[in-house]
């Protein structure tokens, strides 16, 4: 059975717009998705990211969480016939507040997979409020429990195969330890890219305030350099058939251009087609 990715809806977040796209609509509030990803078709289910812990915890960042009963992780998994204990690996693109908030609901024999540098970065204080204590302290409990954590050292090893057709790779953007998860589907490589991309339209299709050809706009929330952020986006566009960020719907990529948008699964039907643009010609 070919690998496919099911999109999980963990609820929305209201936040300041320029957090998403650097300098865009400063001071205005915007509502965005928070998604997770369930990889099916392999020997066992694999989950990527677990959303935020509660609506209240988002207030610590001055944001508003909009998570309801249907958004609870157990209910989202159940839509696909998966129970919490069925999940073999929980992978994290990174450990920010809206990505690793439900790990403690999984049994300790579900292995949490992360890039070692990301756990180090989470306790560095460099983006401190975005790594809340309950989430990180739970990971320390896993650190002292046999097989509850799996560390990757992607900056040194290069991509690592987690199971047939699923590869983890250093993102080199957003946070120092962020990683991408590449899934080899029947229709090409689908890359779960965390927060390297927040907004396809304002960062890539019509990049805000950029005048140079094929120049993406960075997010307003990153711990690496502008050069690294832009390069990471360009690399994703040149190497994947589908891109799946956490705060926007998936995109179909052809010749380095965003040509369509998808909704609940990848591969899946394109629900919005976009005109061809002069962007990284094939």
Residue pairs with C-beta under 8 A, 6 or more apart in sequence:
1 41
2 41
2 185
2 186
3 39
3 40
3 41
3 42
3 165
3 166
3 183
3 184
3 185
3 186
4 39
4 40
4 41
4 185
4 186
4 265
4 266
4 267
4 268
5 37
5 38
5 39
5 40
5 183
5 185
5 190
5 192
5 244
5 265
5 266
6 37
6 38
6 40
6 79
6 80
6 264
6 265
7 35
7 36
7 37
7 244
7 249
7 250
7 263
7 264
7 265
7 266
8 35
8 36
8 37
8 38
8 73
8 76
8 77
9 33
9 34
9 35
9 70
9 71
9 76
10 34
10 35
10 36
10 50
10 51
10 52
10 67
10 71
10 73
10 76
11 34
11 51
11 52
11 55
11 65
11 66
11 67
11 68
11 71
12 31
12 32
12 33
12 34
12 65
12 66
12 67
13 31
13 32
13 34
13 52
13 58
13 63
13 64
13 65
13 66
13 98
13 247
14 29
14 30
14 31
14 63
14 64
14 66
15 29
15 30
15 32
15 61
15 62
15 63
15 64
16 26
16 27
16 28
16 29
16 30
16 62
17 24
17 25
17 26
17 27
17 28
17 29
17 30
18 24
18 25
18 26
18 27
18 220
19 219
19 220
19 221
20 30
20 32
20 198
20 199
20 202
20 219
20 220
20 221
20 247
21 198
21 199
21 202
21 203
21 208
21 217
21 219
21 220
22 208
22 217
22 218
22 219
22 220
23 208
23 209
23 220
24 202
24 208
24 209
24 217
24 220
31 66
32 198
32 247
32 248
33 246
33 247
33 248
33 249
34 51
34 52
34 67
34 98
34 246
34 247
35 49
35 244
35 245
35 246
35 247
36 47
36 48
36 49
36 50
36 51
36 73
36 76
36 246
37 47
37 48
37 49
37 181
37 192
37 244
38 45
38 46
38 47
38 48
38 77
38 80
38 82
39 45
39 46
39 47
39 48
39 166
39 181
39 183
40 80
40 82
42 163
42 164
42 165
42 166
43 88
43 163
43 164
44 86
44 87
44 88
44 89
44 163
45 82
45 86
45 87
45 88
46 87
46 88
46 89
46 90
46 91
46 162
46 163
46 166
47 77
47 87
47 89
47 90
47 91
48 90
48 91
48 92
48 93
48 181
48 192
49 91
49 92
49 93
49 99
49 100
49 194
49 246
50 73
50 90
50 92
50 99
50 100
50 101
50 102
50 103
50 105
50 106
51 67
51 71
51 73
51 98
51 99
51 101
51 102
52 58
52 65
52 67
52 97
52 98
52 99
52 101
53 97
53 101
53 102
53 132
53 134
53 135
54 65
54 67
54 101
55 64
55 65
55 66
55 67
56 65
57 65
57 97
57 101
57 132
57 134
58 64
58 65
58 97
58 98
59 65
60 97
60 129
60 132
61 97
61 129
61 130
69 75
70 76
73 84
73 102
73 105
74 83
74 84
74 105
77 83
77 84
77 86
77 87
84 105
84 106
84 107
84 110
85 106
85 107
85 110
87 106
87 110
88 110
88 111
89 110
89 111
89 112
89 113
89 150
89 162
89 163
90 103
90 106
90 110
90 111
90 112
90 113
91 112
91 113
91 114
91 162
91 168
91 179
91 181
92 99
92 100
92 112
92 113
92 114
92 118
92 179
93 99
93 171
93 178
93 179
93 180
93 181
93 192
93 193
93 194
93 195
93 246
94 100
94 118
94 171
94 174
94 175
94 177
94 178
94 179
94 194
94 195
95 114
95 118
95 119
95 122
95 131
95 135
95 136
95 139
95 175
95 177
96 127
96 130
96 131
96 175
96 195
97 129
97 130
97 131
97 132
97 135
98 246
99 194
99 195
99 246
100 135
100 139
101 132
101 135
103 112
103 135
103 138
103 139
103 142
104 134
104 138
106 112
108 142
108 145
108 147
108 148
109 147
109 148
110 148
111 147
111 148
111 149
111 150
112 139
112 142
112 148
112 149
112 150
113 149
113 150
113 152
113 162
113 168
114 139
114 149
114 150
114 151
114 152
114 177
114 179
115 151
115 152
115 153
115 154
115 155
115 168
115 170
115 177
115 178
115 179
116 151
116 152
116 153
116 177
117 153
117 154
117 155
117 176
117 177
118 175
118 176
118 177
118 178
118 179
119 139
119 143
119 151
119 177
120 176
120 177
121 127
121 175
121 176
121 177
121 223
122 131
122 136
122 139
122 177
123 131
123 136
126 176
126 223
127 175
127 223
139 149
141 148
142 148
142 149
143 149
152 160
152 168
152 179
154 160
154 168
154 169
154 170
154 179
155 170
155 172
158 169
159 167
159 168
159 169
159 182
160 167
160 168
160 169
161 167
162 168
162 181
165 183
165 184
165 185
166 181
166 182
166 183
166 184
167 181
167 182
167 184
168 179
168 180
168 181
168 182
169 179
169 180
169 181
169 182
170 178
170 179
170 180
171 178
171 179
171 180
171 193
171 194
171 196
171 232
172 178
172 224
172 228
172 231
172 232
173 196
173 222
173 224
173 228
173 229
173 231
173 232
173 233
174 194
174 195
174 196
174 219
174 221
174 222
174 223
174 224
174 229
174 232
175 222
175 223
175 224
176 223
176 224
178 194
178 195
178 196
179 194
180 191
180 192
180 193
180 194
180 196
180 236
181 191
181 192
182 189
182 190
182 191
182 240
183 189
183 190
183 191
183 192
185 241
185 242
185 266
185 267
186 267
187 241
187 242
187 267
188 240
188 241
188 242
189 239
189 240
189 241
189 242
190 240
190 241
190 242
190 243
190 244
190 250
190 266
190 267
191 236
191 239
191 240
191 242
191 243
191 244
192 244
193 236
193 243
193 244
193 245
194 245
194 246
195 219
195 221
195 245
195 246
195 247
196 219
196 229
196 232
196 233
196 236
196 245
197 203
197 204
197 219
197 233
197 236
197 243
197 245
197 248
198 219
198 221
198 245
198 247
198 248
199 219
199 247
199 248
200 243
200 245
200 248
200 251
200 258
200 261
202 208
202 217
203 216
203 217
203 218
203 219
203 233
204 216
204 217
204 233
204 237
204 258
204 279
205 258
205 274
205 277
207 215
207 216
207 217
208 217
209 217
210 216
210 217
213 278
214 234
214 256
214 278
214 279
214 280
215 230
216 230
216 233
216 234
216 237
218 226
218 229
218 230
218 233
219 229
222 229
234 280
236 243
237 243
237 253
237 256
237 257
237 258
237 279
237 280
238 256
238 280
240 253
241 252
241 253
242 250
242 251
242 252
242 253
242 262
242 266
242 267
243 250
243 251
243 253
244 250
244 266
249 261
249 262
249 263
250 261
250 262
250 263
250 266
251 258
251 260
251 261
251 262
252 258
252 259
252 260
252 261
252 262
252 270
253 259
254 282
255 279
255 280
255 281
255 282
256 279
256 280
256 281
256 282
257 274
257 276
257 277
257 279
257 280
258 274
258 279
259 273
259 274
259 276
260 270
260 271
260 272
260 273
260 274
261 270
261 271
261 272
261 274
262 268
262 269
262 270
262 271
263 269
263 271
